[in-house]
C-alpha cells in the first residue's frame, strides 16, 4: 500500500501528497 518512491518525513501520511 506504499506507492511512495522515497519515504518522506512520515512516509505514510505524506506519500501521495508529496508526489
mmCIF file as gemmi writes it, N, C-alpha and C atoms, coordinates in Angstrom:
data_model
loop_
_atom_site.group_PDB
_atom_site.id
_atom_site.type_symbol
_atom_site.label_atom_id
_atom_site.label_alt_id
_atom_site.label_comp_id
_atom_site.label_asym_id
_atom_site.label_entity_id
_atom_site.label_seq_id
_atom_site.pdbx_PDB_ins_code
_atom_site.Cartn_x
_atom_site.Cartn_y
_atom_site.Cartn_z
_atom_site.occupancy
_atom_site.B_iso_or_equiv
_atom_site.pdbx_formal_charge
_atom_site.auth_seq_id
_atom_site.auth_asym_id
_atom_site.pdbx_PDB_model_num
ATOM 1 N N . UNK Axp A 1 ? 0.832 -1.21 0 1 0 ? 1 A 1
ATOM 2 C CA . UNK Axp A 1 ? 0 0 0 1 0 ? 1 A 1
ATOM 3 C C . UNK Axp A 1 ? 0.866 1.259 0 1 0 ? 1 A 1
ATOM 4 N N . UNK Axp A 2 ? 2.158 1.036 -0.058 1 0 ? 2 A 1
ATOM 5 C CA . UNK Axp A 2 ? 3.07 2.184 -0.063 1 0 ? 2 A 1
ATOM 6 C C . UNK Axp A 2 ? 3.597 2.388 -1.478 1 0 ? 2 A 1
ATOM 7 N N . UNK Axp A 3 ? 3.082 3.412 -2.138 1 0 ? 3 A 1
ATOM 8 C CA . UNK Axp A 3 ? 3.499 3.661 -3.514 1 0 ? 3 A 1
ATOM 9 C C . UNK Axp A 3 ? 4.448 4.846 -3.603 1 0 ? 3 A 1
ATOM 10 N N . UNK Axp A 4 ? 4.964 5.263 -2.46 1 0 ? 4 A 1
ATOM 11 C CA . UNK Axp A 4 ? 5.878 6.409 -2.432 1 0 ? 4 A 1
ATOM 12 C C . UNK Axp A 4 ? 7.276 5.968 -2.867 1 0 ? 4 A 1
ATOM 13 N N . UNK Axp A 5 ? 7.844 6.717 -3.781 1 0 ? 5 A 1
ATOM 14 C CA . UNK Axp A 5 ? 9.179 6.374 -4.264 1 0 ? 5 A 1
ATOM 15 C C . UNK Axp A 5 ? 10.201 6.458 -3.137 1 0 ? 5 A 1
ATOM 16 N N . UNK Axp A 6 ? 10.266 7.631 -2.513 1 0 ? 6 A 1
ATOM 17 C CA . UNK Axp A 6 ? 11.175 7.789 -1.379 1 0 ? 6 A 1
ATOM 18 C C . UNK Axp A 6 ? 10.379 8.148 -0.128 1 0 ? 6 A 1
ATOM 19 N N . UNK Axp A 7 ? 10.624 7.469 0.958 1 0 ? 7 A 1
ATOM 20 C CA . UNK Axp A 7 ? 9.931 7.691 2.225 1 0 ? 7 A 1
ATOM 21 C C . UNK Axp A 7 ? 10.087 9.125 2.723 1 0 ? 7 A 1
ATOM 22 N N . UNK Axp A 8 ? 8.975 9.817 2.854 1 0 ? 8 A 1
ATOM 23 C CA . UNK Axp A 8 ? 9.024 11.21 3.319 1 0 ? 8 A 1
ATOM 24 C C . UNK Axp A 8 ? 9.24 11.255 4.829 1 0 ? 8 A 1
ATOM 25 N N . UNK Axp A 9 ? 9.049 12.426 5.402 1 0 ? 9 A 1
ATOM 26 C CA . UNK Axp A 9 ? 9.212 12.586 6.849 1 0 ? 9 A 1
ATOM 27 C C . UNK Axp A 9 ? 8.371 11.545 7.573 1 0 ? 9 A 1
ATOM 28 N N . UNK Axp A 10 ? 7.116 11.432 7.15 1 0 ? 10 A 1
ATOM 29 C CA . UNK Axp A 10 ? 6.232 10.444 7.77 1 0 ? 10 A 1
ATOM 30 C C . UNK Axp A 10 ? 6.313 9.132 7 1 0 ? 10 A 1
ATOM 31 N N . UNK Axp A 11 ? 6.306 9.243 5.694 1 0 ? 11 A 1
ATOM 32 C CA . UNK Axp A 11 ? 6.401 8.04 4.869 1 0 ? 11 A 1
ATOM 33 C C . UNK Axp A 11 ? 5.055 7.372 4.688 1 0 ? 11 A 1
ATOM 34 N N . UNK Axp A 12 ? 4.106 7.798 5.449 1 0 ? 12 A 1
ATOM 35 C CA . UNK Axp A 12 ? 2.771 7.192 5.336 1 0 ? 12 A 1
ATOM 36 C C . UNK Axp A 12 ? 1.719 8.262 5.057 1 0 ? 12 A 1
ATOM 37 N N . UNK Axp A 13 ? 1.838 9.357 5.774 1 0 ? 13 A 1
ATOM 38 C CA . UNK Axp A 13 ? 0.864 10.428 5.618 1 0 ? 13 A 1
ATOM 39 C C . UNK Axp A 13 ? 1.158 11.242 4.358 1 0 ? 13 A 1
ATOM 40 N N . UNK Axp A 14 ? 2.443 11.517 4.163 1 0 ? 14 A 1
ATOM 41 C CA . UNK Axp A 14 ? 2.812 12.364 3.029 1 0 ? 14 A 1
ATOM 42 C C . UNK Axp A 14 ? 3.388 11.516 1.913 1 0 ? 14 A 1
ATOM 43 N N . UNK Axp A 15 ? 2.695 10.478 1.542 1 0 ? 15 A 1
ATOM 44 C CA . UNK Axp A 15 ? 3.204 9.609 0.492 1 0 ? 15 A 1
ATOM 45 C C . UNK Axp A 15 ? 2.61 9.999 -0.865 1 0 ? 15 A 1
ATOM 46 N N . UNK Axp A 16 ? 1.374 10.444 -0.877 1 0 ? 16 A 1
ATOM 47 C CA . UNK Axp A 16 ? 0.76 10.848 -2.127 1 0 ? 16 A 1
ATOM 48 C C . UNK Axp A 16 ? 0.69 12.366 -2.24 1 0 ? 16 A 1
ATOM 49 N N . UNK Axp A 17 ? 0.721 13.04 -1.121 1 0 ? 17 A 1
ATOM 50 C CA . UNK Axp A 17 ? 0.646 14.494 -1.135 1 0 ? 17 A 1
ATOM 51 C C . UNK Axp A 17 ? 1.938 15.108 -1.647 1 0 ? 17 A 1
ATOM 52 N N . UNK Axp A 18 ? 3.059 14.486 -1.305 1 0 ? 18 A 1
ATOM 53 C CA . UNK Axp A 18 ? 4.351 15 -1.744 1 0 ? 18 A 1
ATOM 54 C C . UNK Axp A 18 ? 4.533 14.784 -3.237 1 0 ? 18 A 1
ATOM 55 N N . UNK Axp A 19 ? 4.291 13.572 -3.687 1 0 ? 19 A 1
ATOM 56 C CA . UNK Axp A 19 ? 4.467 13.246 -5.095 1 0 ? 19 A 1
ATOM 57 C C . UNK Axp A 19 ? 3.144 13.343 -5.789 1 0 ? 19 A 1
